[in-house]
Amino acid sequence: MKEGLTLRLVSPAELSLLETHLSGLIDRTLGGHDLGELTDALRAYVLSGGKRIRPQLCLWTYQHCGGTESSNTSHSVLDLACAWELIH
């Protein structure tokens, strides 16, 4: 692959939705535990960029294994895709 090329498995709108959901997932899982600086550091590290290949692959696989277009954006599918990013 040439330098500068970006692998895109999902639409730009879905990629934006993944970013938003990832940010919300961090808040939902860590926000209520009064971890202040740790939450801020994790948020900065995770959201500082990246291609989001793992969550894209999760959504793409779901779409191509029979998932419907409208259910791609359900919380459960987005939670799974974003959890995969956080586990890495």
N, C-alpha and C positions, 0 to 999 in steps of 0.2 A: 504494500500500500504506500502511495506517495505521502510524503510529509505534508501535513496541512489538511488532508482529507479527513472528514468526519463520518463515521458510520452512523447512519440514521435508519433505524428499523421502524420507527413510528412517526406520525405526523408532527410537525412543529407544535401544534396545539396540544397533542398528547404529551409531548416532551415538557411543555410548559406546565401542564397539569401535574406531571410527575414531580417537577421542582416544587410546586406549591404544596403538593401532598406530603412530600418529604419534609419540608419545613414544618408543616402542621403535625406530622407524626413525631418529630423531635419534641415539639411543645407538649403534645398529649402524653408522651411517655415519660418525659423528664420534668416537665414544667411544674407539676404538683408536688415535687419532692424536695423543694428548697435546696437545689444543688447549684444555684446561682452561677458561679464562675465555671464550673464543670459543664453546665448546660451551654453557657456562652462559648466556651472553647470547642465543644463538640459541634455546635451549630456552625461556628466559623469554619471549622475543618471540613465538615461534610458538605456545606453549601458553598465552599469557595470555588467550585467549578468542577469540571469533569464531564465526561461524555455520557455518563449514565447508561453504559452498555448493559449492565446487569438488569436494571429495571426495564430498559427497552426490550431486552431479550425476553423477559418475563411476559410483557404485554404482547409482543409479537407472537410468541409461542401460543399464548391464550387465544389470540385472534385466529391463528392458523390451525388450531385444534378444535375449532367449533364454537368458540366464544363469540357472542354477538357484538357488533360495533358499540351498541349502547351500553352493554354491560362491562365493556373494557374500562370504563371510568367509575365503576362501582367501588365503594370503599374497600371491599374485601380484596379485589384484584389489585388496586393501588397499594393497599397495605402490604400485600405479599411482595409486590415489585419493589417497594421502598425498603421493606425489611431485608430483602436480598442485598440492597445497596448498603444498609447499615451493618449487616453481618460481615461484609467484606472489610 
